[in-house]
Each structure stands twice: as structure tokens, then as C-alpha cells.
């Protein structure tokens, strides 16, 4: 039986390699402290938690397991881990069976479905299937986040098929339901159909064949459109409610899932999955923005205001005193951080408020304090450390200004964030 407990985060020690967060007036953010408050055992490997565990107000919503059967959608109180409601995939629901499916990705050494859990219009859209295996009808249920009860349902595939329906994107008031065969990292096997559904009523707004959803934000969605010869996919930004194209990319992406991130009215694309070749588009206008010249991996973070962030790693020795760089969107210039740890690199993952959350890693160093280290931390935009590093190699599932969700080997860990 799981025992939840409040504890001060174990193994969270200060690392004397960076200046204190907020040391430079006007540049830094206040330092933070972290407290592990509870944890939940998982069926799904913890490294696959990004997108499967979400902070929704004062709740944490978790999608655990894959397919239909041994799966569950659970809502916990963020402060205490008490279950508020559960949809048990081993029991039929109103329309059939809970079906947790999504674009599959490799999580070494396994391949796993990767559904996205998001709140839109007061509901969490989740797939269902009328049968657990074989040919079946399928669709989407809008689950009320407060009660766990179905608010509406939409039959995306009303005739039996071996395809499945999955939620591939949401915008402010729209859910994209894609009908396809998502069983592999290079899905879909057949030509997909994507249907835009009103998030409040579950009614259809528009549909398109040969298209699959990627992400969404505000009143826009990002989709991938299969070309005429079916050999490549091109990214597009569309109006979420009408389906009208706002921006059409001309560089093929490596797969229907192969995009970097969408946050705060921007999408960062990486055609061909190669460093140094990115496209940055503002969703609300379709404007393609200029990007800095760099051979490093860019990351889009939904901080306030949003930023691009990257780290030149050990090559910073040849570039000057700091290789950690941020660029404020939409028109800011690239700026090097003022607090660079001697032999550490930072791999950003998510942003919240003024903080950049990610993984700090040590490299080769000659100083006594240059110890080998890997841990989850928050930095400010100067590059200064703002939280005690956690040496657990966890995957950052989600973060807000109050809560941090980490996926570990066999459990989800919830940490409270507060001023130090």
C-alpha cells in the first residue's frame, strides 16, 4: 500500500558552482526551495511522464498505462495526493472503454504510447473505444475536471475499424481528434483524418484527411500535412475553429511528431531533426520570425515572457565567459547569462514565470568543486541556480509556479515550490 508523506526533499544539496539566484538586481529571480510532498506508483515508465502528468489548477491529472484495459485516468489534490476521482480503464465507461493512446515514441529500450493530457474548456479530452481489441468504433470523451464525469462525447470513428482515435492537440476552445493507427514511432500507417471538435459541446467544427495534429495554443493549432506522394509531411499553422491555414511550411519535418515545442503563441520546428535548422512561427499571426545563427539545440520555453534558450556546452571555453544564452520573444536579442558554472551545462525543458527548469550536468573540470553531477534545477535568465539541485535523473513532467512533477523509474513525485 502506498504511503504518502510530507518530507523535506532528500538529497537536495546546494552546489557551490554558481552565484545565488537573483544576485544581480533586476536580472535574477528569487531563490526557491523544494519539498517533496507525495508520490504515486506508476505502470508507465517515469521517463514517459512528460505530457502524461499535468498540473491543472490545484490538481494533478495522470494518464497511466497504454491502450484499453490496464489503464487509468486519475485526478489528485496537488497539495496532499488525495484522489479526487478515477476513471478505471478495466471497467467500461459510458461509451465503451477508456483508451489511452497517442503518437508512439521510443523510450529506451521500449516503445510506448505518448498521449497528451490537457485541460480545455473545463474538460480533459480523452479517447475511448467501444471494444478493447480488434475492429471497433472510437472517439473522444470530454471529462469534467471537477467531477471526472463525462461532459460530452464525440464519435470520431462511428464504423468499426482497426484505427483508433486519439487527442493530438488542443487550443483555447478546440480539441483535435486524429483517427489513425498510432502504433509505432513513425505513425500513422494509414492516411489519418483529423477532426476539430468544440471543447465545450463536443460538436464537429471541421475535418481534414492526410492531416494530423501536433499542438495548439490560443486560437491556433499546429498540424502536419502529408504531401501528395505521401513521402513527407509539411507543418502548418491553422485557425483552430475554421481550419484556415495561417502559415504553411515548405521544409518537410522528419515525422508527424517531429517538432520541438509550442508555447505562449509560438511554435519552434526543427525540419529534418538537425541542429541549426529551425523555424519559429507566431501562431496568432502566422509570422515567421528570424532565428539566431547557432549550431546548438534551441529550446522554446513558456516563461513570462517566453524565451528561446540554448547552451553551447563545453564549447563555451572558446566563446568567452559564458555559453548559456536566452532570447526573449518575439523581438529580443540573444543575451549571454552572467552566471556561468565552471564546468556545467544546462539542458532546458520547461519554463514557468521567470524560471527555466531543466537538467544541470557536469562535464570535465579541473577544480575541486567541479564534481560529476546531474540534477533537476531551476535557473534564472542570468544562468544562476535558483533551486536546490535534485540528483535523481528525473524527467520533468510538468511545472507551475507552485508545483513540480517529476517522473522517476516507477513513480511520479510531486514537489511543492515556495520562496527560499
C-alpha positions in Angstrom: 0.0 0.0 0.0 1.3 3.4 -0.9 2.2 5.7 2.0 2.2 9.4 1.1 4.2 11.7 3.4 5.5 15.2 3.5 9.2 15.4 3.7 11.9 17.8 3.1 13.5 16.8 -0.2 16.2 14.3 0.4 19.5 14.7 -1.4 18.7 18.3 -2.3 22.0 20.0 -1.5 23.5 23.3 -2.6 26.1 23.2 -5.3 28.7 26.0 -4.8 29.4 26.4 -8.5 27.1 29.3 -9.3 26.2 32.6 -7.8 22.9 32.9 -5.9 19.7 33.3 -7.8 18.8 37.0 -8.1 22.3 38.1 -7.0 22.3 40.8 -9.7 19.5 43.4 -9.0 17.0 43.5 -11.9 18.5 40.5 -13.6 17.7 37.5 -11.4 14.7 35.8 -10.0 14.1 35.0 -6.2 15.6 31.7 -5.0 13.3 28.8 -4.4 13.0 25.8 -2.1 11.5 22.4 -2.9 9.7 20.0 -0.7 8.6 16.5 -1.8 5.0 16.2 -0.6 3.8 12.9 -2.1 4.4 10.3 -4.7 2.3 7.9 -6.8 3.4 4.5 -8.2 3.2 4.1 -12.0 2.6 1.4 -14.6 4.2 3.7 -17.3 7.9 4.3 -17.0 8.6 7.6 -15.3 10.7 8.8 -18.3 7.5 8.9 -20.3 5.6 11.2 -17.9 6.1 14.5 -19.8 2.6 15.1 -21.2 1.0 12.3 -19.2 1.0 14.1 -15.9 -0.4 17.6 -15.8 -0.9 20.4 -13.2 -4.5 21.6 -13.5 -5.1 24.4 -11.0 -4.8 22.8 -7.6 -5.0 19.3 -9.1 -2.6 16.8 -10.7 -4.1 14.7 -13.6 -2.3 11.5 -14.5 -2.8 9.2 -17.5 -1.2 5.8 -16.7 -0.8 2.8 -18.9 -1.5 2.4 -22.6 -4.2 1.1 -24.8 -7.5 -0.2 -23.3 -7.7 -2.4 -20.2 -5.0 -1.8 -17.6 -5.1 2.0 -17.8 -6.4 4.8 -15.7 -7.1 8.5 -15.7 -6.7 9.9 -12.1 -7.1 13.3 -10.6 -5.2 14.0 -7.3 -5.1 17.0 -5.0 -1.8 18.6 -5.7 -1.2 19.5 -2.0 -1.9 16.1 -0.4 -2.1 13.5 -3.2 -5.7 12.6 -2.2 -7.6 11.1 -5.1 -10.5 13.3 -6.2 -11.8 11.0 -9.0 -10.6 8.0 -11.0 -11.6 6.5 -14.4 -10.6 2.9 -14.2 -9.8 1.5 -17.6 -10.5 -2.1 -16.5 -14.2 -1.2 -16.3 -16.4 0.1 -19.2 -17.4 3.7 -19.2 -20.4 5.3 -20.9 -19.2 4.9 -24.4 -17.1 1.8 -24.1 -13.6 1.6 -22.7 -11.0 4.2 -21.8 -8.4 4.1 -24.5 -5.1 5.8 -23.6 -3.4 6.1 -27.0 -1.2 8.7 -28.6 1.8 9.1 -31.0 4.3 6.4 -30.0 7.8 7.3 -29.1 10.9 5.4 -28.2 11.8 5.4 -24.5 14.8 3.1 -24.5 14.6 0.2 -24.5 10.8 0.3 -25.2 8.3 1.9 -27.5 5.3 3.5 -25.7 2.2 5.4 -26.5 2.6 9.1 -25.6 -0.9 10.7 -25.1 -1.1 14.3 -24.2 -3.3 15.3 -21.2 -4.5 18.9 -21.2 -7.4 20.9 -19.9 -9.5 22.8 -22.4 -12.9 24.4 -21.8 -13.1 22.9 -18.3 -12.8 19.3 -19.6 -10.0 16.9 -20.2 -10.5 15.2 -23.6 -9.6 11.5 -23.5 -10.1 8.8 -26.2 -12.5 5.8 -25.9 -13.0 2.6 -27.9 -16.2 0.5 -27.8 -14.1 -2.7 -27.8 -10.7 -3.4 -26.1 -9.2 -5.2 -29.1 -9.8 -5.6 -32.8 -12.0 -3.6 -35.1 -14.0 -1.1 -33.1 -15.6 2.3 -33.2 -13.9 5.0 -31.2 -14.0 8.7 -30.3 -13.3 11.3 -27.6 -15.0 11.9 -24.2 -14.8 15.3 -22.6 -14.2 14.5 -18.9 -15.2 17.3 -16.4 -12.1 18.1 -14.5 -14.0 18.8 -11.3 -16.0 15.6 -11.1 -14.5 13.1 -13.5 -17.9 12.7 -15.2 -18.3 12.7 -19.0 -19.5 16.2 -20.2 -19.8 15.2 -23.8 -18.7 12.6 -26.3 -17.8 12.6 -30.0 -17.8 9.5 -32.2 -14.8 10.2 -34.5 -14.8 6.7 -36.0 -18.5 5.6 -36.0 -17.8 2.5 -38.0 -15.6 -0.4 -36.8 -12.0 -0.1 -37.8 -8.6 -1.1 -36.7 -7.7 2.5 -36.4 -8.0 4.4 -33.1 -9.0 7.9 -32.2 -6.5 10.0 -30.2 -6.2 13.6 -29.0 -3.3 15.1 -30.8 -3.7 18.8 -30.0 -5.9 21.3 -28.1 -6.3 25.1 -28.4 -8.2 27.5 -26.2 -11.6 26.1 -27.2 -10.9 23.3 -29.7 -9.8 19.6 -29.5 -8.1 17.9 -32.4 -9.1 14.2 -32.7 -7.0 12.2 -35.1 -8.2 8.9 -36.4 -5.3 6.7 -37.4 -3.1 3.7 -36.4 -0.7 5.2 -33.8 1.1 2.0 -33.0 4.7 2.9 -33.8 7.2 5.8 -33.6 6.6 6.6 -37.3 2.8 6.5 -37.3 0.4 6.8 -38.9 0.5 3.6 -41.1 -2.6 4.7 -43.0 -3.7 8.2 -44.0 -5.1 9.9 -40.9 -8.2 12.0 -40.6 -8.1 14.9 -38.1 -11.4 16.4 -36.8 -11.7 19.7 -34.9 -14.2 19.4 -32.1 -15.7 22.2 -30.0 -14.3 21.7 -26.4 -17.5 22.9 -24.7 -20.1 21.0 -26.7 -18.3 18.1 -28.5 -19.6 19.2 -31.9 -17.6 19.0 -35.1 -16.1 22.2 -36.5 -14.0 20.9 -39.4 -12.1 17.9 -40.7 -9.2 17.2 -43.0 -7.7 14.0 -44.4 -4.0 13.4 -44.7 -3.5 15.7 -41.7 -2.6 15.0 -38.1 -2.5 17.4 -35.1 0.8 18.3 -33.4 0.0 21.0 -30.9 -2.0 24.1 -30.2 -2.1 27.4 -28.3 -4.6 30.3 -28.1 -6.9 30.1 -31.1 -4.4 28.3 -33.3 -3.3 24.7 -33.9 -0.2 23.2 -35.5 -0.7 20.3 -37.8 1.4 18.1 -40.2 0.0 17.6 -43.7 1.0 14.6 -45.8 2.3 15.6 -49.3 0.8 14.2 -52.5 3.3 11.4 -52.8 2.9 10.5 -49.1 6.6 10.6 -48.6 6.9 13.6 -46.5 5.0 15.8 -44.0 4.8 19.6 -44.1 3.9 21.7 -41.0 1.1 24.2 -41.0 -0.4 26.7 -38.5 -4.2 26.8 -38.8 -7.1 28.7 -37.2 -8.3 26.3 -34.6 -12.1 26.9 -35.2 -12.1 27.3 -39.0 -9.2 25.2 -40.2 -7.9 28.1 -42.3 -4.2 28.0 -42.9 -2.2 30.9 -41.4 1.2 29.6 -42.2 2.4 26.8 -44.4 6.0 25.5 -44.0 8.0 24.5 -47.1 10.6 22.3 -45.3 9.5 18.7 -44.5 9.6 17.5 -41.0 11.1 14.1 -40.2 7.9 12.6 -38.8 4.5 13.6 -37.8 5.7 14.0 -34.2 8.9 15.7 -35.1 8.5 19.3 -33.8 10.2 21.0 -30.9 7.6 22.8 -28.8 4.6 25.1 -28.8 4.3 27.7 -26.0 3.0 31.2 -25.4 1.8 31.8 -29.0 4.9 30.4 -30.7 5.9 27.1 -32.3 9.5 26.0 -32.8 10.0 23.5 -35.6 13.1 21.5 -36.4 12.7 20.3 -40.0 14.9 17.2 -40.7 15.7 17.0 -37.0 19.1 18.6 -37.5 20.8 21.2 -35.4 21.0 24.7 -36.7 17.9 24.3 -39.0 14.8 25.7 -37.1 11.7 27.6 -38.0 9.9 29.9 -35.4 6.3 30.9 -36.1 4.0 33.2 -34.2 0.7 31.3 -34.1 -1.7 34.2 -33.9 -0.4 35.9 -37.0 1.4 33.3 -39.0 4.6 35.4 -39.0 7.8 33.5 -39.3 10.4 35.1 -37.1 14.2 35.3 -37.6 16.3 33.0 -35.5 19.9 33.4 -34.2 22.7 31.6 -36.0 23.7 28.7 -33.8 24.7 25.1 -34.2 23.3 24.3 -30.8 19.9 22.8 -30.0 17.3 25.6 -29.4 14.5 25.2 -26.8 11.3 27.2 -26.6 10.2 27.9 -23.1 6.8 29.3 -22.0 8.3 31.6 -19.3 6.9 35.1 -18.8 7.8 36.5 -21.3 8.6 33.4 -23.5 12.2 32.8 -24.4 14.4 30.7 -26.6 17.2 29.1 -24.6 20.3 27.1 -25.5 23.6 26.1 -24.1 26.9 25.8 -26.1 28.2 23.3 -23.6 31.9 22.8 -23.3 32.5 24.9 -26.5 31.9 27.9 -24.3 35.6 27.8 -23.4 36.3 29.1 -27.0 33.5 31.7 -26.9 34.1 33.6 -23.7 32.9 33.5 -20.1 29.5 32.0 -20.7 27.8 29.7 -23.1 24.3 29.8 -21.6 22.1 32.0 -23.8 18.4 33.2 -23.8 16.5 35.3 -26.3 13.2 37.0 -25.3 10.4 36.6 -27.9 9.2 37.9 -30.2 11.9 40.6 -31.0 14.5 40.3 -28.3 18.2 39.7 -29.0 20.3 36.8 -27.8 21.9 37.5 -24.5 24.6 35.5 -22.6 23.9 34.8 -19.0 26.1 36.4 -16.3 26.4 33.4 -14.0 28.1 30.5 -15.8 29.1 27.5 -13.7 32.7 26.5 -14.4 32.1 23.0 -16.0 28.3 22.6 -16.1 25.9 22.6 -18.9 22.2 23.2 -18.7 19.5 21.4 -20.8 16.3 23.4 -20.5 12.9 21.6 -20.6 10.1 23.8 -19.3 9.5 27.3 -18.2 7.3 28.8 -15.6 7.2 32.5 -14.6 10.8 33.8 -14.6 12.3 30.3 -14.1 13.9 27.9 -16.6 13.6 24.3 -15.4 15.8 21.6 -16.8 18.8 19.3 -16.2 22.2 20.6 -15.0 25.1 18.3 -15.9 28.7 18.4 -15.0 31.4 17.9 -17.6 35.2 17.6 -17.3 36.6 20.0 -14.8 40.0 20.5 -13.0 38.8 22.4 -9.9 38.0 20.7 -6.7 34.4 21.8 -6.8 33.9 20.6 -10.4 32.3 17.3 -9.3 30.4 15.0 -11.6 26.7 15.9 -11.3 23.3 15.5 -12.9 20.2 17.0 -11.4 16.9 18.8 -11.9 17.1 22.5 -11.2 15.6 26.0 -11.9 17.8 28.8 -13.3 17.0 32.4 -13.9 17.9 34.1 -17.2 21.3 35.1 -15.9 22.2 31.4 -15.6 22.2 31.5 -11.8 21.0 28.5 -9.8 17.6 29.2 -8.2 16.7 25.9 -6.6 18.5 23.0 -4.8 19.5 20.5 -7.4 17.9 17.1 -7.2 20.3 14.3 -8.1 17.7 11.8 -9.3 17.9 12.0 -13.1 14.1 12.5 -13.2 12.1 13.6 -16.2 10.3 16.9 -15.7 6.6 16.0 -16.4 5.2 19.5 -15.7 5.8 22.6 -13.7 3.9 25.6 -12.4 4.8 28.4 -10.0 3.7 26.2 -7.1 4.3 22.6 -8.2 6.9 20.4 -9.9 6.0 17.0 -11.2 8.9 14.5 -11.8 8.7 11.1 -13.4 11.1 8.6 -11.9 11.7 4.9 -12.7 8.5 3.6 -11.1 6.6 6.6 -9.6 5.5 10.2 -10.0 7.0 12.6 -7.4 5.2 15.9 -6.6 7.2 18.7 -5.1 6.0 21.9 -3.6 7.8 25.1 -4.8 8.0 28.0 -2.4 10.2 31.1 -1.8 13.5 30.2 -0.1 
